[in-house]
Amino acid sequence: MPIYEFKCNQCEKNFETLVMGSMTPECPDCNSEDLSRLLSACGFISKSSGPGGEVQTTTSAGSACGSCPSTNCSSCSVG
């Protein structure tokens, strides 16, 4: 699902919201539609069996989980 991060240009709140189709998102605090879309970091963890059956874990470089200033990461449930 398309979840995007925004910053409200009126009250400066950062938030995430689901945006579908031509829907116009609004700030959950002040209801303003004057928003800036933020660039979201994408993080993932991939686990697979390696040679000999051991589990190998791979994470994305620059994952949001290690360096993201956000306090709410709905994509990986950290926060």
mmCIF file of the N, C-alpha and C atoms, coordinates in Angstrom:
data_MODEL
# 
_entry.id   MODEL 
# 
loop_
_atom_site.group_PDB 
_atom_site.id 
_atom_site.type_symbol 
_atom_site.label_atom_id 
_atom_site.label_alt_id 
_atom_site.label_comp_id 
_atom_site.label_asym_id 
_atom_site.label_entity_id 
_atom_site.label_seq_id 
_atom_site.pdbx_PDB_ins_code 
_atom_site.Cartn_x 
_atom_site.Cartn_y 
_atom_site.Cartn_z 
_atom_site.occupancy 
_atom_site.B_iso_or_equiv 
_atom_site.pdbx_formal_charge 
_atom_site.auth_seq_id 
_atom_site.auth_comp_id 
_atom_site.auth_asym_id 
_atom_site.auth_atom_id 
_atom_site.pdbx_PDB_model_num 
ATOM 1   N N  . MET A 1 1  ? 0.839  -1.182  0.000  1.00 0.00 ? 1  MET A N  1 
ATOM 2   C CA . MET A 1 1  ? 0.000  0.000   0.000  1.00 0.00 ? 1  MET A CA 1 
ATOM 3   C C  . MET A 1 1  ? 0.879  1.238   0.000  1.00 0.00 ? 1  MET A C  1 
ATOM 4   N N  . PRO A 1 2  ? 0.434  2.291   -0.661 1.00 0.00 ? 2  PRO A N  1 
ATOM 5   C CA . PRO A 1 2  ? 1.251  3.505   -0.764 1.00 0.00 ? 2  PRO A CA 1 
ATOM 6   C C  . PRO A 1 2  ? 1.164  4.387   0.487  1.00 0.00 ? 2  PRO A C  1 
ATOM 7   N N  . ILE A 1 3  ? 2.090  4.180   1.404  1.00 0.00 ? 3  ILE A N  1 
ATOM 8   C CA . ILE A 1 3  ? 2.168  5.022   2.599  1.00 0.00 ? 3  ILE A CA 1 
ATOM 9   C C  . ILE A 1 3  ? 3.295  6.021   2.369  1.00 0.00 ? 3  ILE A C  1 
ATOM 10  N N  . TYR A 1 4  ? 2.987  7.308   2.501  1.00 0.00 ? 4  TYR A N  1 
ATOM 11  C CA . TYR A 1 4  ? 3.960  8.360   2.254  1.00 0.00 ? 4  TYR A CA 1 
ATOM 12  C C  . TYR A 1 4  ? 4.191  9.175   3.514  1.00 0.00 ? 4  TYR A C  1 
ATOM 13  N N  . GLU A 1 5  ? 5.380  9.774   3.600  1.00 0.00 ? 5  GLU A N  1 
ATOM 14  C CA . GLU A 1 5  ? 5.710  10.678  4.703  1.00 0.00 ? 5  GLU A CA 1 
ATOM 15  C C  . GLU A 1 5  ? 5.556  12.110  4.211  1.00 0.00 ? 5  GLU A C  1 
ATOM 16  N N  . PHE A 1 6  ? 4.984  12.956  5.057  1.00 0.00 ? 6  PHE A N  1 
ATOM 17  C CA . PHE A 1 6  ? 4.773  14.356  4.729  1.00 0.00 ? 6  PHE A CA 1 
ATOM 18  C C  . PHE A 1 6  ? 5.219  15.243  5.880  1.00 0.00 ? 6  PHE A C  1 
ATOM 19  N N  . LYS A 1 7  ? 5.478  16.509  5.553  1.00 0.00 ? 7  LYS A N  1 
ATOM 20  C CA . LYS A 1 7  ? 5.703  17.550  6.555  1.00 0.00 ? 7  LYS A CA 1 
ATOM 21  C C  . LYS A 1 7  ? 4.697  18.649  6.260  1.00 0.00 ? 7  LYS A C  1 
ATOM 22  N N  . CYS A 1 8  ? 3.949  19.043  7.279  1.00 0.00 ? 8  CYS A N  1 
ATOM 23  C CA . CYS A 1 8  ? 2.975  20.116  7.127  1.00 0.00 ? 8  CYS A CA 1 
ATOM 24  C C  . CYS A 1 8  ? 3.723  21.448  7.092  1.00 0.00 ? 8  CYS A C  1 
ATOM 25  N N  . ASN A 1 9  ? 3.450  22.254  6.084  1.00 0.00 ? 9  ASN A N  1 
ATOM 26  C CA . ASN A 1 9  ? 4.122  23.540  5.954  1.00 0.00 ? 9  ASN A CA 1 
ATOM 27  C C  . ASN A 1 9  ? 3.525  24.605  6.873  1.00 0.00 ? 9  ASN A C  1 
ATOM 28  N N  . GLN A 1 10 ? 2.370  24.311  7.499  1.00 0.00 ? 10 GLN A N  1 
ATOM 29  C CA . GLN A 1 10 ? 1.765  25.275  8.417  1.00 0.00 ? 10 GLN A CA 1 
ATOM 30  C C  . GLN A 1 10 ? 2.187  25.017  9.864  1.00 0.00 ? 10 GLN A C  1 
ATOM 31  N N  . CYS A 1 11 ? 2.010  23.779  10.350 1.00 0.00 ? 11 CYS A N  1 
ATOM 32  C CA . CYS A 1 11 ? 2.331  23.502  11.761 1.00 0.00 ? 11 CYS A CA 1 
ATOM 33  C C  . CYS A 1 11 ? 3.641  22.719  11.924 1.00 0.00 ? 11 CYS A C  1 
ATOM 34  N N  . GLU A 1 12 ? 4.278  22.347  10.807 1.00 0.00 ? 12 GLU A N  1 
ATOM 35  C CA . GLU A 1 12 ? 5.578  21.670  10.755 1.00 0.00 ? 12 GLU A CA 1 
ATOM 36  C C  . GLU A 1 12 ? 5.574  20.266  11.358 1.00 0.00 ? 12 GLU A C  1 
ATOM 37  N N  . LYS A 1 13 ? 4.404  19.637  11.464 1.00 0.00 ? 13 LYS A N  1 
ATOM 38  C CA . LYS A 1 13 ? 4.324  18.259  11.961 1.00 0.00 ? 13 LYS A CA 1 
ATOM 39  C C  . LYS A 1 13 ? 4.738  17.295  10.845 1.00 0.00 ? 13 LYS A C  1 
ATOM 40  N N  . ASN A 1 14 ? 5.533  16.287  11.192 1.00 0.00 ? 14 ASN A N  1 
ATOM 41  C CA . ASN A 1 14 ? 5.860  15.195  10.274 1.00 0.00 ? 14 ASN A CA 1 
ATOM 42  C C  . ASN A 1 14 ? 4.901  14.050  10.559 1.00 0.00 ? 14 ASN A C  1 
ATOM 43  N N  . PHE A 1 15 ? 4.379  13.419  9.495  1.00 0.00 ? 15 PHE A N  1 
ATOM 44  C CA . PHE A 1 15 ? 3.450  12.311  9.675  1.00 0.00 ? 15 PHE A CA 1 
ATOM 45  C C  . PHE A 1 15 ? 3.465  11.410  8.447  1.00 0.00 ? 15 PHE A C  1 
ATOM 46  N N  . GLU A 1 16 ? 2.923  10.209  8.616  1.00 0.00 ? 16 GLU A N  1 
ATOM 47  C CA . GLU A 1 16 ? 2.771  9.250   7.529  1.00 0.00 ? 16 GLU A CA 1 
ATOM 48  C C  . GLU A 1 16 ? 1.291  9.053   7.287  1.00 0.00 ? 16 GLU A C  1 
ATOM 49  N N  . THR A 1 17 ? 0.917  8.835   6.025  1.00 0.00 ? 17 THR A N  1 
ATOM 50  C CA . THR A 1 17 ? -0.479 8.577   5.724  1.00 0.00 ? 17 THR A CA 1 
ATOM 51  C C  . THR A 1 17 ? -0.601 7.737   4.463  1.00 0.00 ? 17 THR A C  1 
ATOM 52  N N  . LEU A 1 18 ? -1.677 6.983   4.372  1.00 0.00 ? 18 LEU A N  1 
ATOM 53  C CA . LEU A 1 18 ? -1.987 6.176   3.206  1.00 0.00 ? 18 LEU A CA 1 
ATOM 54  C C  . LEU A 1 18 ? -2.619 7.088   2.165  1.00 0.00 ? 18 LEU A C  1 
ATOM 55  N N  . VAL A 1 19 ? -2.085 7.081   0.934  1.00 0.00 ? 19 VAL A N  1 
ATOM 56  C CA . VAL A 1 19 ? -2.608 7.919   -0.135 1.00 0.00 ? 19 VAL A CA 1 
ATOM 57  C C  . VAL A 1 19 ? -3.016 7.015   -1.291 1.00 0.00 ? 19 VAL A C  1 
ATOM 58  N N  . MET A 1 20 ? -4.282 7.038   -1.628 1.00 0.00 ? 20 MET A N  1 
ATOM 59  C CA . MET A 1 20 ? -4.782 6.192   -2.701 1.00 0.00 ? 20 MET A CA 1 
ATOM 60  C C  . MET A 1 20 ? -5.353 7.050   -3.831 1.00 0.00 ? 20 MET A C  1 
ATOM 61  N N  . GLY A 1 21 ? -4.977 6.708   -5.081 1.00 0.00 ? 21 GLY A N  1 
ATOM 62  C CA . GLY A 1 21 ? -5.511 7.394   -6.252 1.00 0.00 ? 21 GLY A CA 1 
ATOM 63  C C  . GLY A 1 21 ? -5.222 8.878   -6.250 1.00 0.00 ? 21 GLY A C  1 
ATOM 64  N N  . SER A 1 22 ? -6.255 9.661   -6.510 1.00 0.00 ? 22 SER A N  1 
ATOM 65  C CA . SER A 1 22 ? -6.098 11.116  -6.587 1.00 0.00 ? 22 SER A CA 1 
ATOM 66  C C  . SER A 1 22 ? -6.430 11.801  -5.263 1.00 0.00 ? 22 SER A C  1 
ATOM 67  N N  . MET A 1 23 ? -6.428 11.030  -4.189 1.00 0.00 ? 23 MET A N  1 
ATOM 68  C CA . MET A 1 23 ? -6.707 11.561  -2.848 1.00 0.00 ? 23 MET A CA 1 
ATOM 69  C C  . MET A 1 23 ? -5.714 12.668  -2.485 1.00 0.00 ? 23 MET A C  1 
ATOM 70  N N  . THR A 1 24 ? -6.202 13.745  -1.877 1.00 0.00 ? 24 THR A N  1 
ATOM 71  C CA . THR A 1 24 ? -5.341 14.823  -1.404 1.00 0.00 ? 24 THR A CA 1 
ATOM 72  C C  . THR A 1 24 ? -5.182 14.672  0.104  1.00 0.00 ? 24 THR A C  1 
ATOM 73  N N  . PRO A 1 25 ? -3.964 14.363  0.572  1.00 0.00 ? 25 PRO A N  1 
ATOM 74  C CA . PRO A 1 25 ? -3.768 14.186  2.017  1.00 0.00 ? 25 PRO A CA 1 
ATOM 75  C C  . PRO A 1 25 ? -3.836 15.515  2.758  1.00 0.00 ? 25 PRO A C  1 
ATOM 76  N N  . GLU A 1 26 ? -4.141 15.428  4.049  1.00 0.00 ? 26 GLU A N  1 
ATOM 77  C CA . GLU A 1 26 ? -4.141 16.632  4.881  1.00 0.00 ? 26 GLU A CA 1 
ATOM 78  C C  . GLU A 1 26 ? -3.505 16.322  6.224  1.00 0.00 ? 26 GLU A C  1 
ATOM 79  N N  . CYS A 1 27 ? -2.995 17.347  6.872  1.00 0.00 ? 27 CYS A N  1 
ATOM 80  C CA . CYS A 1 27 ? -2.331 17.219  8.159  1.00 0.00 ? 27 CYS A CA 1 
ATOM 81  C C  . CYS A 1 27 ? -3.331 16.738  9.212  1.00 0.00 ? 27 CYS A C  1 
ATOM 82  N N  . PRO A 1 28 ? -2.968 15.709  9.995  1.00 0.00 ? 28 PRO A N  1 
ATOM 83  C CA . PRO A 1 28 ? -3.884 15.225  11.023 1.00 0.00 ? 28 PRO A CA 1 
ATOM 84  C C  . PRO A 1 28 ? -4.047 16.193  12.200 1.00 0.00 ? 28 PRO A C  1 
ATOM 85  N N  . ASP A 1 29 ? -3.127 17.153  12.348 1.00 0.00 ? 29 ASP A N  1 
ATOM 86  C CA . ASP A 1 29 ? -3.225 18.109  13.456 1.00 0.00 ? 29 ASP A CA 1 
ATOM 87  C C  . ASP A 1 29 ? -4.026 19.359  13.093 1.00 0.00 ? 29 ASP A C  1 
ATOM 88  N N  . CYS A 1 30 ? -3.685 19.978  11.937 1.00 0.00 ? 30 CYS A N  1 
ATOM 89  C CA . CYS A 1 30 ? -4.324 21.259  11.602 1.00 0.00 ? 30 CYS A CA 1 
ATOM 90  C C  . CYS A 1 30 ? -5.197 21.193  10.351 1.00 0.00 ? 30 CYS A C  1 
ATOM 91  N N  . ASN A 1 31 ? -5.309 20.013  9.720  1.00 0.00 ? 31 ASN A N  1 
ATOM 92  C CA . ASN A 1 31 ? -6.135 19.792  8.525  1.00 0.00 ? 31 ASN A CA 1 
ATOM 93  C C  . ASN A 1 31 ? -5.688 20.578  7.301  1.00 0.00 ? 31 ASN A C  1 
ATOM 94  N N  . SER A 1 32 ? -4.479 21.101  7.313  1.00 0.00 ? 32 SER A N  1 
ATOM 95  C CA . SER A 1 32 ? -3.959 21.831  6.163  1.00 0.00 ? 32 SER A CA 1 
ATOM 96  C C  . SER A 1 32 ? -3.593 20.856  5.042  1.00 0.00 ? 32 SER A C  1 
ATOM 97  N N  . GLU A 1 33 ? -3.776 21.288  3.800  1.00 0.00 ? 33 GLU A N  1 
ATOM 98  C CA . GLU A 1 33 ? -3.354 20.514  2.636  1.00 0.00 ? 33 GLU A CA 1 
ATOM 99  C C  . GLU A 1 33 ? -2.037 21.050  2.075  1.00 0.00 ? 33 GLU A C  1 
ATOM 100 N N  . ASP A 1 34 ? -1.436 22.034  2.765  1.00 0.00 ? 34 ASP A N  1 
ATOM 101 C CA . ASP A 1 34 ? -0.156 22.614  2.358  1.00 0.00 ? 34 ASP A CA 1 
ATOM 102 C C  . ASP A 1 34 ? 0.964  21.740  2.919  1.00 0.00 ? 34 ASP A C  1 
ATOM 103 N N  . LEU A 1 35 ? 1.315  20.676  2.175  1.00 0.00 ? 35 LEU A N  1 
ATOM 104 C CA . LEU A 1 35 ? 2.254  19.663  2.641  1.00 0.00 ? 35 LEU A CA 1 
ATOM 105 C C  . LEU A 1 35 ? 3.434  19.523  1.708  1.00 0.00 ? 35 LEU A C  1 
ATOM 106 N N  . SER A 1 36 ? 4.541  19.079  2.256  1.00 0.00 ? 36 SER A N  1 
ATOM 107 C CA . SER A 1 36 ? 5.715  18.699  1.459  1.00 0.00 ? 36 SER A CA 1 
ATOM 108 C C  . SER A 1 36 ? 5.924  17.207  1.660  1.00 0.00 ? 36 SER A C  1 
ATOM 109 N N  . ARG A 1 37 ? 6.063  16.476  0.554  1.00 0.00 ? 37 ARG A N  1 
ATOM 110 C CA . ARG A 1 37 ? 6.300  15.038  0.658  1.00 0.00 ? 37 ARG A CA 1 
ATOM 111 C C  . ARG A 1 37 ? 7.771  14.811  0.945  1.00 0.00 ? 37 ARG A C  1 
ATOM 112 N N  . LEU A 1 38 ? 8.063  13.969  1.935  1.00 0.00 ? 38 LEU A N  1 
ATOM 113 C CA . LEU A 1 38 ? 9.431  13.684  2.341  1.00 0.00 ? 38 LEU A CA 1 
ATOM 114 C C  . LEU A 1 38 ? 9.938  12.428  1.655  1.00 0.00 ? 38 LEU A C  1 
ATOM 115 N N  . LEU A 1 39 ? 11.240 12.363  1.455  1.00 0.00 ? 39 LEU A N  1 
ATOM 116 C CA . LEU A 1 39 ? 11.868 11.188  0.882  1.00 0.00 ? 39 LEU A CA 1 
ATOM 117 C C  . LEU A 1 39 ? 12.041 10.160  1.982  1.00 0.00 ? 39 LEU A C  1 
ATOM 118 N N  . SER A 1 40 ? 11.435 9.000   1.800  1.00 0.00 ? 40 SER A N  1 
ATOM 119 C CA . SER A 1 40 ? 11.486 7.940   2.812  1.00 0.00 ? 40 SER A CA 1 
ATOM 120 C C  . SER A 1 40 ? 12.634 6.998   2.528  1.00 0.00 ? 40 SER A C  1 
ATOM 121 N N  . ALA A 1 41 ? 13.332 6.603   3.585  1.00 0.00 ? 41 ALA A N  1 
ATOM 122 C CA . ALA A 1 41 ? 14.377 5.595   3.442  1.00 0.00 ? 41 ALA A CA 1 
ATOM 123 C C  . ALA A 1 41 ? 13.715 4.231   3.412  1.00 0.00 ? 41 ALA A C  1 
ATOM 124 N N  . CYS A 1 42 ? 14.218 3.364   2.581  1.00 0.00 ? 42 CYS A N  1 
ATOM 125 C CA . CYS A 1 42 ? 13.652 2.026   2.471  1.00 0.00 ? 42 CYS A CA 1 
ATOM 126 C C  . CYS A 1 42 ? 14.586 1.048   3.158  1.00 0.00 ? 42 CYS A C  1 
ATOM 127 N N  . GLY A 1 43 ? 14.067 0.246   4.046  1.00 0.00 ? 43 GLY A N  1 
ATOM 128 C CA . GLY A 1 43 ? 14.877 -0.751  4.731  1.00 0.00 ? 43 GLY A CA 1 
ATOM 129 C C  . GLY A 1 43 ? 14.263 -2.124  4.580  1.00 0.00 ? 43 GLY A C  1 
ATOM 130 N N  . PHE A 1 44 ? 15.097 -3.141  4.528  1.00 0.00 ? 44 PHE A N  1 
ATOM 131 C CA . PHE A 1 44 ? 14.582 -4.498  4.447  1.00 0.00 ? 44 PHE A CA 1 
ATOM 132 C C  . PHE A 1 44 ? 15.562 -5.467  5.074  1.00 0.00 ? 44 PHE A C  1 
ATOM 133 N N  . ILE A 1 45 ? 15.047 -6.620  5.430  1.00 0.00 ? 45 ILE A N  1 
ATOM 134 C CA . ILE A 1 45 ? 15.881 -7.711  5.932  1.00 0.00 ? 45 ILE A CA 1 
ATOM 135 C C  . ILE A 1 45 ? 15.518 -8.940  5.118  1.00 0.00 ? 45 ILE A C  1 
ATOM 136 N N  . SER A 1 46 ? 16.520 -9.579  4.575  1.00 0.00 ? 46 SER A N  1 
ATOM 137 C CA . SER A 1 46 ? 16.319 -10.783 3.778  1.00 0.00 ? 46 SER A CA 1 
ATOM 138 C C  . SER A 1 46 ? 17.028 -11.930 4.462  1.00 0.00 ? 46 SER A C  1 
ATOM 139 N N  . LYS A 1 47 ? 16.299 -12.996 4.775  1.00 0.00 ? 47 LYS A N  1 
ATOM 140 C CA . LYS A 1 47 ? 16.891 -14.165 5.414  1.00 0.00 ? 47 LYS A CA 1 
ATOM 141 C C  . LYS A 1 47 ? 16.771 -15.338 4.447  1.00 0.00 ? 47 LYS A C  1 
ATOM 142 N N  . SER A 1 48 ? 17.872 -16.033 4.244  1.00 0.00 ? 48 SER A N  1 
ATOM 143 C CA . SER A 1 48 ? 17.861 -17.189 3.364  1.00 0.00 ? 48 SER A CA 1 
ATOM 144 C C  . SER A 1 48 ? 18.854 -18.223 3.868  1.00 0.00 ? 48 SER A C  1 
ATOM 145 N N  . SER A 1 49 ? 18.684 -19.433 3.403  1.00 0.00 ? 49 SER A N  1 
ATOM 146 C CA . SER A 1 49 ? 19.618 -20.494 3.763  1.00 0.00 ? 49 SER A CA 1 
ATOM 147 C C  . SER A 1 49 ? 20.839 -20.398 2.873  1.00 0.00 ? 49 SER A C  1 
ATOM 148 N N  . GLY A 1 50 ? 21.995 -20.375 3.486  1.00 0.00 ? 50 GLY A N  1 
ATOM 149 C CA . GLY A 1 50 ? 23.248 -20.313 2.734  1.00 0.00 ? 50 GLY A CA 1 
ATOM 150 C C  . GLY A 1 50 ? 23.810 -21.702 2.528  1.00 0.00 ? 50 GLY A C  1 
ATOM 151 N N  . PRO A 1 51 ? 24.996 -21.767 1.987  1.00 0.00 ? 51 PRO A N  1 
ATOM 152 C CA . PRO A 1 51 ? 25.636 -23.059 1.801  1.00 0.00 ? 51 PRO A CA 1 
ATOM 153 C C  . PRO A 1 51 ? 25.780 -23.771 3.151  1.00 0.00 ? 51 PRO A C  1 
ATOM 154 N N  . GLY A 1 52 ? 25.442 -25.035 3.213  1.00 0.00 ? 52 GLY A N  1 
ATOM 155 C CA . GLY A 1 52 ? 25.539 -25.779 4.462  1.00 0.00 ? 52 GLY A CA 1 
ATOM 156 C C  . GLY A 1 52 ? 24.323 -25.619 5.347  1.00 0.00 ? 52 GLY A C  1 
ATOM 157 N N  . GLY A 1 53 ? 23.309 -24.851 4.906  1.00 0.00 ? 53 GLY A N  1 
ATOM 158 C CA . GLY A 1 53 ? 22.065 -24.708 5.656  1.00 0.00 ? 53 GLY A CA 1 
ATOM 159 C C  . GLY A 1 53 ? 22.040 -23.609 6.689  1.00 0.00 ? 53 GLY A C  1 
ATOM 160 N N  . GLU A 1 54 ? 23.159 -22.852 6.897  1.00 0.00 ? 54 GLU A N  1 
ATOM 161 C CA . GLU A 1 54 ? 23.132 -21.779 7.890  1.00 0.00 ? 54 GLU A CA 1 
ATOM 162 C C  . GLU A 1 54 ? 22.284 -20.615 7.371  1.00 0.00 ? 54 GLU A C  1 
ATOM 163 N N  . VAL A 1 55 ? 21.702 -19.864 8.287  1.00 0.00 ? 55 VAL A N  1 
ATOM 164 C CA . VAL A 1 55 ? 20.857 -18.727 7.914  1.00 0.00 ? 55 VAL A CA 1 
ATOM 165 C C  . VAL A 1 55 ? 21.736 -17.518 7.682  1.00 0.00 ? 55 VAL A C  1 
ATOM 166 N N  . GLN A 1 56 ? 21.551 -16.885 6.539  1.00 0.00 ? 56 GLN A N  1 
ATOM 167 C CA . GLN A 1 56 ? 22.275 -15.655 6.208  1.00 0.00 ? 56 GLN A CA 1 
ATOM 168 C C  . GLN A 1 56 ? 21.291 -14.504 6.259  1.00 0.00 ? 56 GLN A C  1 
ATOM 169 N N  . THR A 1 57 ? 21.687 -13.409 6.897  1.00 0.00 ? 57 THR A N  1 
ATOM 170 C CA . THR A 1 57 ? 20.833 -12.227 6.993  1.00 0.00 ? 57 THR A CA 1 
ATOM 171 C C  . THR A 1 57 ? 21.489 -11.084 6.256  1.00 0.00 ? 57 THR A C  1 
ATOM 172 N N  . THR A 1 58 ? 20.716 -10.434 5.392  1.00 0.00 ? 58 THR A N  1 
ATOM 173 C CA . THR A 1 58 ? 21.195 -9.293  4.625  1.00 0.00 ? 58 THR A CA 1 
ATOM 174 C C  . THR A 1 58 ? 20.294 -8.106  4.920  1.00 0.00 ? 58 THR A C  1 
ATOM 175 N N  . THR A 1 59 ? 20.873 -6.950  5.192  1.00 0.00 ? 59 THR A N  1 
ATOM 176 C CA . THR A 1 59 ? 20.078 -5.743  5.401  1.00 0.00 ? 59 THR A CA 1 
ATOM 177 C C  . THR A 1 59 ? 20.468 -4.721  4.361  1.00 0.00 ? 59 THR A C  1 
ATOM 178 N N  . SER A 1 60 ? 19.557 -3.781  4.107  1.00 0.00 ? 60 SER A N  1 
ATOM 179 C CA . SER A 1 60 ? 19.854 -2.750  3.126  1.00 0.00 ? 60 SER A CA 1 
ATOM 180 C C  . SER A 1 60 ? 20.830 -1.741  3.705  1.00 0.00 ? 60 SER A C  1 
ATOM 181 N N  . ALA A 1 61 ? 21.681 -1.196  2.858  1.00 0.00 ? 61 ALA A N  1 
ATOM 182 C CA . ALA A 1 61 ? 22.612 -0.147  3.294  1.00 0.00 ? 61 ALA A CA 1 
ATOM 183 C C  . ALA A 1 61 ? 21.823 1.108   3.603  1.00 0.00 ? 61 ALA A C  1 
ATOM 184 N N  . GLY A 1 62 ? 22.143 1.768   4.701  1.00 0.00 ? 62 GLY A N  1 
ATOM 185 C CA . GLY A 1 62 ? 21.464 3.003   5.064  1.00 0.00 ? 62 GLY A CA 1 
ATOM 186 C C  . GLY A 1 62 ? 20.022 2.776   5.486  1.00 0.00 ? 62 GLY A C  1 
ATOM 187 N N  . SER A 1 63 ? 19.729 1.652   6.054  1.00 0.00 ? 63 SER A N  1 
ATOM 188 C CA . SER A 1 63 ? 18.374 1.331   6.479  1.00 0.00 ? 63 SER A CA 1 
ATOM 189 C C  . SER A 1 63 ? 17.845 2.388   7.432  1.00 0.00 ? 63 SER A C  1 
ATOM 190 N N  . ALA A 1 64 ? 16.565 2.666   7.325  1.00 0.00 ? 64 ALA A N  1 
ATOM 191 C CA . ALA A 1 64 ? 15.931 3.651   8.194  1.00 0.00 ? 64 ALA A CA 1 
ATOM 192 C C  . ALA A 1 64 ? 16.030 3.256   9.658  1.00 0.00 ? 64 ALA A C  1 
ATOM 193 N N  . CYS A 1 65 ? 16.154 1.965   9.921  1.00 0.00 ? 65 CYS A N  1 
ATOM 194 C CA . CYS A 1 65 ? 16.173 1.496   11.312 1.00 0.00 ? 65 CYS A CA 1 
ATOM 195 C C  . CYS A 1 65 ? 17.421 1.950   12.067 1.00 0.00 ? 65 CYS A C  1 
ATOM 196 N N  . GLY A 1 66 ? 18.522 2.201   11.374 1.00 0.00 ? 66 GLY A N  1 
ATOM 197 C CA . GLY A 1 66 ? 19.743 2.575   12.056 1.00 0.00 ? 66 GLY A CA 1 
ATOM 198 C C  . GLY A 1 66 ? 20.008 4.062   12.101 1.00 0.00 ? 66 GLY A C  1 
ATOM 199 N N  . SER A 1 67 ? 19.475 4.804   11.130 1.00 0.00 ? 67 SER A N  1 
ATOM 200 C CA . SER A 1 67 ? 19.855 6.210   11.068 1.00 0.00 ? 67 SER A CA 1 
ATOM 201 C C  . SER A 1 67 ? 18.689 7.166   10.844 1.00 0.00 ? 67 SER A C  1 
ATOM 202 N N  . CYS A 1 68 ? 17.471 6.670   10.815 1.00 0.00 ? 68 CYS A N  1 
ATOM 203 C CA . CYS A 1 68 ? 16.310 7.497   10.533 1.00 0.00 ? 68 CYS A CA 1 
ATOM 204 C C  . CYS A 1 68 ? 15.952 8.378   11.725 1.00 0.00 ? 68 CYS A C  1 
ATOM 205 N N  . PRO A 1 69 ? 15.723 9.680   11.519 1.00 0.00 ? 69 PRO A N  1 
ATOM 206 C CA . PRO A 1 69 ? 15.350 10.542  12.622 1.00 0.00 ? 69 PRO A CA 1 
ATOM 207 C C  . PRO A 1 69 ? 13.881 10.397  13.019 1.00 0.00 ? 69 PRO A C  1 
ATOM 208 N N  . SER A 1 70 ? 13.103 9.663   12.225 1.00 0.00 ? 70 SER A N  1 
ATOM 209 C CA . SER A 1 70 ? 11.682 9.490   12.503 1.00 0.00 ? 70 SER A CA 1 
ATOM 210 C C  . SER A 1 70 ? 11.476 8.665   13.773 1.00 0.00 ? 70 SER A C  1 
ATOM 211 N N  . THR A 1 71 ? 10.404 8.944   14.493 1.00 0.00 ? 71 THR A N  1 
ATOM 212 C CA . THR A 1 71 ? 10.080 8.152   15.679 1.00 0.00 ? 71 THR A CA 1 
ATOM 213 C C  . THR A 1 71 ? 9.003  7.125   15.377 1.00 0.00 ? 71 THR A C  1 
ATOM 214 N N  . ASN A 1 72 ? 8.546  7.069   14.122 1.00 0.00 ? 72 ASN A N  1 
ATOM 215 C CA . ASN A 1 72 ? 7.503  6.123   13.754 1.00 0.00 ? 72 ASN A CA 1 
ATOM 216 C C  . ASN A 1 72 ? 7.815  5.529   12.396 1.00 0.00 ? 72 ASN A C  1 
ATOM 217 N N  . CYS A 1 73 ? 8.200  4.277   12.363 1.00 0.00 ? 73 CYS A N  1 
ATOM 218 C CA . CYS A 1 73 ? 8.532  3.627   11.101 1.00 0.00 ? 73 CYS A CA 1 
ATOM 219 C C  . CYS A 1 73 ? 7.530  2.511   10.865 1.00 0.00 ? 73 CYS A C  1 
ATOM 220 N N  . SER A 1 74 ? 6.441  2.827   10.190 1.00 0.00 ? 74 SER A N  1 
ATOM 221 C CA . SER A 1 74 ? 5.381  1.837   9.994  1.00 0.00 ? 74 SER A CA 1 
ATOM 222 C C  . SER A 1 74 ? 5.800  0.709   9.061  1.00 0.00 ? 74 SER A C  1 
ATOM 223 N N  . SER A 1 75 ? 6.833  0.922   8.243  1.00 0.00 ? 75 SER A N  1 
ATOM 224 C CA . SER A 1 75 ? 7.234  -0.125  7.309  1.00 0.00 ? 75 SER A CA 1 
ATOM 225 C C  . SER A 1 75 ? 7.934  -1.288  7.998  1.00 0.00 ? 75 SER A C  1 
ATOM 226 N N  . CYS A 1 76 ? 8.572  -1.052  9.154  1.00 0.00 ? 76 CYS A N  1 
ATOM 227 C CA . CYS A 1 76 ? 9.247  -2.153  9.835  1.00 0.00 ? 76 CYS A CA 1 
ATOM 228 C C  . CYS A 1 76 ? 8.896  -2.235  11.319 1.00 0.00 ? 76 CYS A C  1 
ATOM 229 N N  . SER A 1 77 ? 7.944  -1.459  11.751 1.00 0.00 ? 77 SER A N  1 
ATOM 230 C CA . SER A 1 77 ? 7.435  -1.474  13.133 1.00 0.00 ? 77 SER A CA 1 
ATOM 231 C C  . SER A 1 77 ? 8.480  -1.114  14.177 1.00 0.00 ? 77 SER A C  1 
ATOM 232 N N  . VAL A 1 78 ? 9.438  -0.254  13.834 1.00 0.00 ? 78 VAL A N  1 
ATOM 233 C CA . VAL A 1 78 ? 10.412 0.231   14.801 1.00 0.00 ? 78 VAL A CA 1 
ATOM 234 C C  . VAL A 1 78 ? 9.935  1.592   15.283 1.00 0.00 ? 78 VAL A C  1 
ATOM 235 N N  . GLY A 1 79 ? 10.006 1.837   16.567 1.00 0.00 ? 79 GLY A N  1 
ATOM 236 C CA . GLY A 1 79 ? 9.658  3.165   17.042 1.00 0.00 ? 79 GLY A CA 1 
ATOM 237 C C  . GLY A 1 79 ? 8.746  3.210   18.135 1.00 0.00 ? 79 GLY A C  1 
# 
